[in-house]
Amino acid sequence: MRLFTWSARRILSAHKQVSGGSREFWGWLNAVFNKVDYERIKAVGPDRAAAEWLLRCGAKVRFRGFDRWQHDYNGLPTGPLGRYRIEAIDATESCIMYRGFDHLEDACLERLSQIKTLQDSLKNMTIVSCGNVTDKGIITLHHLRNLEWLLLSDLPGVKDKDQTVDRIQTALPRLTIELDLA
């Protein structure tokens, strides 16, 4: 573990010198974790491939008919394609991002906010360091009717932050929004 920590620091330090900061490094790493492998989806089916992606990014999944949340990549159930269907996703403190949504057959926040289980259960959301999130994507979060807290930070695609925040705040009056969109 010590060697890994030392190596990770060296890589991060070298990357800081080249790119000017660790934010780009973590963004790159998250993009790698979220990369969609369409061949893997064909091989194991969409639910298994999505579960693998979610666990790789630090989320948990629960399959239909199971009470237990899956958090161990090696503990995922196996069997014929389509046998296990994802029923719920706990993405708390995960690094899932729009790039990986093709695993869920979703491509953006707009589609994410249409997922029924998320509409009913998602309470906290953080959207940080993503150049592809726009005002339109943020506004579509109004479908997440139980959302209580939202952090928006470093989103250069959000152009009219005041109007966007006003619109979502009007739609979700109980929502607390923290901004760092400078």
C-alpha positions as CSV (number, residue, x, y, z in Angstrom):
1,M,0.0,0.0,0.0
2,R,2.8,2.3,0.8
3,L,4.4,1.8,-2.6
4,F,1.0,2.5,-4.3
5,T,0.6,5.7,-2.3
6,W,4.1,6.8,-3.2
7,S,3.5,6.0,-6.8
8,A,0.2,7.8,-6.9
9,R,1.8,10.9,-5.4
10,R,4.6,10.8,-8.0
11,I,2.1,10.5,-10.8
12,L,-0.1,13.2,-9.4
13,S,2.9,15.5,-8.8
14,A,4.2,15.0,-12.3
15,H,0.7,15.6,-13.7
16,K,0.4,18.8,-11.7
17,Q,3.6,20.1,-13.2
18,V,2.5,19.3,-16.7
19,S,-1.2,20.2,-16.5
20,G,-1.3,22.8,-13.8
21,G,-3.4,20.9,-11.3
22,S,-4.8,17.8,-9.9
23,R,-8.4,18.6,-11.1
24,E,-7.5,17.6,-14.6
25,F,-6.0,14.4,-13.4
26,W,-9.1,13.4,-11.4
27,G,-11.3,14.4,-14.3
28,W,-9.2,12.2,-16.6
29,L,-9.3,9.3,-14.2
30,N,-13.1,9.6,-13.8
31,A,-13.5,9.6,-17.5
32,V,-11.5,6.4,-17.8
33,F,-13.7,4.7,-15.1
34,N,-16.8,5.9,-17.0
35,K,-15.7,4.7,-20.5
36,V,-18.4,2.5,-22.1
37,D,-17.2,-0.8,-23.5
38,Y,-19.9,-1.7,-26.0
39,E,-18.4,-5.2,-26.5
40,R,-18.7,-5.9,-22.8
41,I,-22.4,-4.9,-22.9
42,K,-22.9,-7.4,-25.8
43,A,-21.0,-10.1,-23.9
44,V,-22.6,-9.9,-20.5
45,G,-25.8,-7.9,-21.1
46,P,-26.7,-4.3,-20.2
47,D,-27.5,-4.8,-16.5
48,R,-24.4,-6.7,-15.7
49,A,-22.2,-4.2,-17.7
50,A,-24.0,-1.3,-15.9
51,A,-23.4,-2.9,-12.5
52,E,-19.7,-3.4,-13.3
53,W,-19.5,0.3,-14.3
54,L,-21.3,1.5,-11.2
55,L,-19.2,-0.5,-8.8
56,R,-16.0,0.5,-10.6
57,C,-17.0,4.1,-10.0
58,G,-17.8,3.5,-6.3
59,A,-21.6,3.2,-6.5
60,K,-23.7,0.3,-5.2
61,V,-26.5,-1.6,-7.0
62,R,-29.4,-3.7,-5.9
63,F,-30.9,-6.3,-8.2
64,R,-34.6,-7.1,-8.5
65,G,-35.5,-9.8,-6.0
66,F,-32.4,-9.1,-3.8
67,D,-32.5,-7.3,-0.5
68,R,-28.8,-6.8,-0.3
69,W,-26.8,-4.0,-2.0
70,Q,-23.9,-5.1,-4.2
71,H,-20.7,-3.2,-3.6
72,D,-18.1,-5.8,-4.4
73,Y,-17.3,-6.2,-8.0
74,N,-16.3,-9.8,-7.5
75,G,-19.6,-10.6,-5.7
76,L,-21.9,-9.7,-8.6
77,P,-24.3,-12.5,-9.5
78,T,-23.7,-14.5,-12.6
79,G,-26.0,-16.3,-14.9
80,P,-27.7,-16.1,-18.2
81,L,-28.1,-12.7,-20.0
82,G,-31.0,-10.8,-18.6
83,R,-31.5,-12.9,-15.5
84,Y,-30.5,-10.1,-13.1
85,R,-32.0,-6.7,-13.5
86,I,-30.9,-3.6,-11.7
87,E,-33.6,-2.3,-9.5
88,A,-31.8,0.5,-7.6
89,I,-28.6,2.5,-7.7
90,D,-26.9,4.2,-4.7
91,A,-24.4,6.6,-6.3
92,T,-23.5,8.4,-3.1
93,E,-19.9,9.6,-3.3
94,S,-19.4,7.8,-6.5
95,C,-17.6,9.2,-9.6
96,I,-20.3,8.3,-12.2
97,M,-20.6,10.8,-14.9
98,Y,-22.5,11.3,-18.2
99,R,-19.9,9.4,-20.2
100,G,-21.0,6.2,-18.5
101,F,-24.7,6.7,-18.9
102,D,-24.8,4.7,-22.1
103,H,-24.5,1.7,-19.7
104,L,-28.0,2.8,-18.5
105,E,-29.0,3.7,-22.0
106,D,-29.1,7.3,-20.8
107,A,-26.9,10.1,-22.2
108,C,-27.3,13.2,-20.0
109,L,-28.8,14.8,-16.9
110,E,-32.1,15.2,-18.8
111,R,-32.5,11.4,-19.1
112,L,-31.1,10.8,-15.6
113,S,-33.8,13.0,-14.1
114,Q,-36.4,10.9,-15.8
115,I,-35.4,7.6,-14.1
116,K,-38.4,6.9,-11.8
117,T,-36.4,5.4,-8.9
118,L,-34.2,8.5,-8.8
119,Q,-37.2,10.8,-9.0
120,D,-38.5,9.3,-5.8
121,S,-35.3,8.6,-3.9
122,L,-32.4,11.0,-4.8
123,K,-31.9,13.5,-2.1
124,N,-28.4,14.8,-2.6
125,M,-26.5,15.5,-5.7
126,T,-23.1,17.0,-6.6
127,I,-22.2,18.1,-10.1
128,V,-18.6,19.2,-10.3
129,S,-16.0,19.9,-13.0
130,C,-18.0,18.9,-16.1
131,G,-17.8,21.1,-19.2
132,N,-20.8,19.3,-20.9
133,V,-23.4,20.2,-18.2
134,T,-25.5,23.2,-19.4
135,D,-28.3,25.3,-18.1
136,K,-30.8,23.0,-19.8
137,G,-29.4,19.9,-18.1
138,I,-29.5,21.6,-14.6
139,I,-33.1,22.8,-15.2
140,T,-34.3,19.2,-16.0
141,L,-33.4,18.2,-12.5
142,H,-36.8,19.6,-11.5
143,H,-38.1,16.1,-12.0
144,L,-36.1,14.9,-9.0
145,R,-38.9,16.0,-6.6
146,N,-37.2,14.7,-3.4
147,L,-33.9,16.4,-4.1
148,E,-33.0,18.4,-1.0
149,W,-29.4,19.5,-1.6
150,L,-27.5,20.3,-4.8
151,L,-23.9,21.4,-5.2
152,L,-23.0,22.9,-8.6
153,S,-19.3,23.7,-9.0
154,D,-16.9,24.4,-12.0
155,L,-19.5,24.1,-14.7
156,P,-18.4,26.3,-17.6
157,G,-21.3,25.2,-19.8
158,V,-23.8,26.9,-17.4
159,K,-24.1,30.3,-18.9
160,D,-27.0,31.9,-17.1
161,K,-26.5,30.7,-13.6
162,D,-28.9,33.1,-11.9
163,Q,-31.9,32.3,-14.1
164,T,-31.1,28.6,-14.0
165,V,-30.9,28.6,-10.2
166,D,-34.1,30.6,-10.0
167,R,-36.0,28.2,-12.3
168,I,-34.9,25.1,-10.4
169,Q,-35.5,26.7,-7.0
170,T,-39.0,27.7,-8.1
171,A,-39.7,24.1,-9.2
172,L,-38.2,22.6,-6.0
173,P,-38.7,25.1,-3.2
174,R,-37.3,22.8,-0.5
175,L,-34.0,22.4,-2.4
176,T,-30.8,23.9,-0.9
177,I,-28.4,24.9,-3.7
178,E,-24.7,25.6,-3.2
179,L,-23.0,27.3,-6.0
180,D,-19.4,27.7,-7.1
181,L,-19.8,28.5,-10.8
182,A,-17.5,31.4,-11.1
